[in-house]
Amino acid sequence: MVRLLRGLLGALLWIVASLVGLLGVVACVTLILLPVGIPLLMLARRLFGKSLRLFMPSAIANPVKETRSRGQKRRKAAGKLGKKARRKMTDKTPSVDLDAKGAKKKTRKFLARQRKRVG
């Protein structure tokens, strides 16, 4: 539906651009209206460009805008993937119940080894 409307609007704009271009050519032929004819021809050229862009798909007409929106979608998907991975990891890791004695013992052993290494 949107593509059909874009095509219709492009066709209408193309017709208007051709009429403005014809008017510009006629104005340029008469030397008195030359200052009016040149801007009309430039306007017709811009209108032709816009009408052709309306005929094209959005990925071809606006490649930067299209890649930006695709990048945003992929960034969101990557964020969701990361969240899922973190949830899976927290679900799989067993809950660690450290008792105070075991932690103290490990710390003492570690510090003793460090002292031997240094001194």
N, C-alpha and C positions, 0 to 999 in steps of 0.2 A: 504494500500500500504506500509506504513512504517512498519507495523507489519510483513508483508510478508518478507520485506528486512531484518528486524532484525532476523527473524527466519532462513532465508537463511544464513546470516552471522554467526549466532550461530551454525548452522549445519557444515559449513565449518571450523569454529574455533574448533569445537568438533573433527572433523576428523584430523586436524593438531595436536591437543593436544594428540590424541591417537597415532599418528605416532611418535611424540616427546617422549611420554611415552614409547613406544615400543623400540625406539632407546636407551633411558635411561636404560631400563632393560637389553638390550643386552650389553650395555657398562658396566653396573655394574657386569654382569656375568664374563666378562674378567677382571681380577684383575688389569691389567695394566691401563685400562681406567676407573677405579672406580672413580677417582677425576672428570672425565668428566660426568659420568653417574648420580651421585647424583644431581648436579645442573640441569641436563636435566629433571630428575624426578620432581624436585621442580617447574621447568618452566611448565611442563606438568600439574601439579596440578593447578597452577594459571590459565593456559589457559582453563582448564575444568571449573573452577569457573566462568571465564568471559563468556564462551560460554553458561553456564546455566543461567547467569544473562541476556543474550541477549534474551533467550527464554521467560523469565518472563515479565509480564507487568511492566511498569515503576514505578507504585505505590508500587509494592512488591520489585523490584530490588533496588530502591533508596527511601526508605520511608521518610528520612529526607528532601531530596530535594523536594519530592512531597508535604509534609506538609508545607514547606516554601512557595512554589508557591501558594498553596491553601490559606494560611494565607495572602499573599499579595493581592490576589484577593478579599478576604473577607474584608480586610482593605480598599481597594478602594471602595467597595460596601458600607461599613459603612460610609465612607466620603461623598459619593454621597447622602446617605440617610440623613445625618446630614445637608447637604447643602439644600436639598429639604425641610426639616423641618424648617430650619431657614427662608427660603424664604416664606413658608406658614405663619409662625408666623408674619413676617414683613408685609405681605399682609393683614392679618386679623386685626392687631392692628390699631386703628384709629390714625390719626395724631393729636397730642396734640398741641393746640395753647395756650400757656401760656401767659397770659398778665402780665405785670410787676406788676400791682397793686395786683393781686390775689396772686402772688408768694411772694410779700413783706408781705402781710397780713398773709399768712400761716407761713412764717418764724417768724414773730413777735409772733404769738400765740404759736408756738412751743418753742421759746426761753423763753417766759413768763412761760410756763408750766415747763420747765427745771429749771428755777430759783426757782420756788415754791418748786419743789422737793428737790433741793439741800439745800436751805436756809430756 
